[in-house]
Amino acid sequence: MRRLAASIDALTAEEYTLARLAELASRVEPDERDWYLVTTEFTLHAIRDPQAAWVLARHDERLRAEIARGLALVLRRAGRELTVDADRFARLLIALREGGLAQSYVEPDALPPGSLERQFLPAFLEASTRELPEPSASGGQSKRSGSDAVT
């Protein structure tokens, strides 16, 4: 999440497009495979153990909230907003990422890591967002790059 946030913060205002955001979100770092294996093992354990499931659900809830907040911010910078529930959309993003990685690690030649996100995330974002109204001359919203919030 930190690497993605840093990449997004480095964008200029002109680079805040749905395609560019999807490209950044589709990057898969080499060390991500080990983390994927660990989290998959814990998920399998949580499916069998109610206490582990409770712990994993709390962790996932915090992760989704972080994704939803970050997504809302970058979409505002891109002049857009979600038209669907942010938590549900975060679940979809996680499912796309985790499902894509599972298939990529089994068949890396047929489906390189990140390729599903690159192919489908722009369309998901387009279908699940709308353009924000243009700012008024009296000082409405403006798009800015960097960590500062949109005003």
C-alpha positions in Angstrom: 0.0 0.0 0.0 2.8 2.4 0.8 4.6 1.8 -2.5 1.3 2.4 -4.4 0.6 5.6 -2.4 4.1 6.9 -3.1 3.7 6.2 -6.8 0.4 8.0 -6.9 1.7 10.9 -5.0 4.5 11.3 -7.6 1.9 11.8 -10.4 1.4 15.2 -11.9 -2.2 16.5 -12.3 -2.2 15.6 -15.9 -1.3 12.0 -15.1 -4.4 11.4 -12.9 -6.3 9.3 -15.4 -8.1 6.0 -14.8 -5.7 4.2 -17.1 -2.6 5.5 -15.3 -4.1 4.7 -11.9 -4.9 1.2 -13.0 -1.4 0.8 -14.4 0.1 1.7 -11.0 -2.3 -0.5 -9.1 -1.4 -3.5 -11.3 2.3 -3.4 -10.5 3.4 -6.6 -8.8 6.7 -6.5 -6.8 9.0 -9.5 -6.8 8.6 -9.9 -3.0 4.9 -10.0 -3.3 4.9 -13.7 -4.2 6.2 -14.7 -0.7 3.6 -12.4 1.0 0.9 -13.9 -1.2 1.8 -17.4 -0.1 1.8 -16.5 3.6 -1.5 -14.7 3.4 -3.1 -17.6 1.5 -1.9 -20.1 4.1 -3.4 -17.9 6.8 -6.7 -17.5 4.9 -7.0 -21.3 4.6 -6.4 -21.6 8.3 -9.0 -18.9 9.0 -11.6 -20.7 6.9 -11.1 -23.7 9.3 -10.8 -21.8 12.6 -13.4 -19.3 13.7 -11.1 -17.3 16.0 -8.5 -16.9 13.1 -11.4 -16.0 10.8 -12.4 -13.2 13.3 -8.9 -11.9 13.4 -8.5 -12.0 9.6 -11.8 -10.3 9.1 -10.8 -7.4 11.4 -7.5 -7.0 9.5 -9.3 -7.1 6.1 -11.8 -4.6 7.3 -9.0 -2.1 8.2 -7.3 -2.8 4.8 -10.5 -2.2 2.9 -11.1 1.1 4.8 -7.6 2.2 3.9 -8.1 1.2 0.2 -11.5 3.0 0.2 -10.0 6.2 1.7 -7.1 6.2 -0.7 -9.3 5.4 -3.7 -11.7 8.3 -2.9 -8.7 10.7 -2.6 -7.1 9.7 -5.9 -10.4 9.6 -7.7 -11.1 13.2 -6.5 -7.6 14.2 -7.8 -8.7 12.6 -11.2 -12.0 14.6 -11.1 -14.1 11.5 -10.3 -16.0 9.9 -7.5 -17.3 6.4 -6.8 -21.0 5.7 -7.6 -20.9 2.4 -5.7 -20.2 1.5 -2.0 -16.5 2.1 -1.4 -16.2 -1.0 0.8 -17.8 -3.2 -1.8 -15.5 -1.8 -4.5 -12.5 -2.4 -2.3 -13.6 -6.0 -2.0 -13.8 -6.2 -5.8 -10.3 -4.8 -6.1 -8.9 -7.2 -3.6 -10.7 -10.2 -5.3 -9.3 -9.1 -8.7 -5.8 -8.7 -7.3 -5.7 -12.0 -5.2 -7.5 -14.0 -7.8 -5.3 -12.7 -10.6 -2.1 -13.4 -8.6 -3.2 -17.0 -7.8 -3.7 -17.6 -11.5 -0.5 -15.8 -12.4 1.6 -17.8 -10.0 0.3 -21.1 -11.4 0.5 -20.0 -15.0 2.9 -17.1 -15.3 3.4 -17.5 -19.0 -0.3 -17.5 -19.8 -1.2 -14.7 -17.3 1.7 -12.5 -16.2 1.2 -10.9 -12.8 -0.8 -7.7 -12.9 -2.2 -8.3 -16.4 -5.8 -8.8 -15.3 -5.7 -5.5 -13.4 -4.2 -3.7 -16.4 -6.9 -5.1 -18.7 -10.0 -4.7 -16.5 -9.4 -2.1 -13.8 -9.8 0.9 -16.1 -13.2 -0.4 -17.2 -14.3 -1.2 -13.6 -13.2 2.3 -12.6 -15.0 3.9 -15.5 -18.2 1.9 -14.8 -18.1 2.6 -11.1 -17.3 6.3 -11.0 -18.6 9.6 -12.4 -17.0 12.9 -13.2 -17.2 15.5 -10.5 -19.0 18.7 -11.3 -16.6 21.4 -12.6 -15.5 23.8 -9.9 -17.2 27.1 -9.7 -15.3 30.3 -10.4 -15.7 31.2 -6.7 -13.2 28.5 -5.6 -14.8 25.0 -5.6 -12.7 21.9 -6.0 -9.3 21.7 -7.7 -7.2 18.8 -8.8 -3.7 18.7 -7.2 -1.0 16.2 -7.2 1.0 15.2 -4.2 -0.2 14.4 -0.7 -2.3 17.5 -0.2 -6.0 16.9 -0.2 -8.3 18.3 -2.8 -9.9 21.5 -1.8 
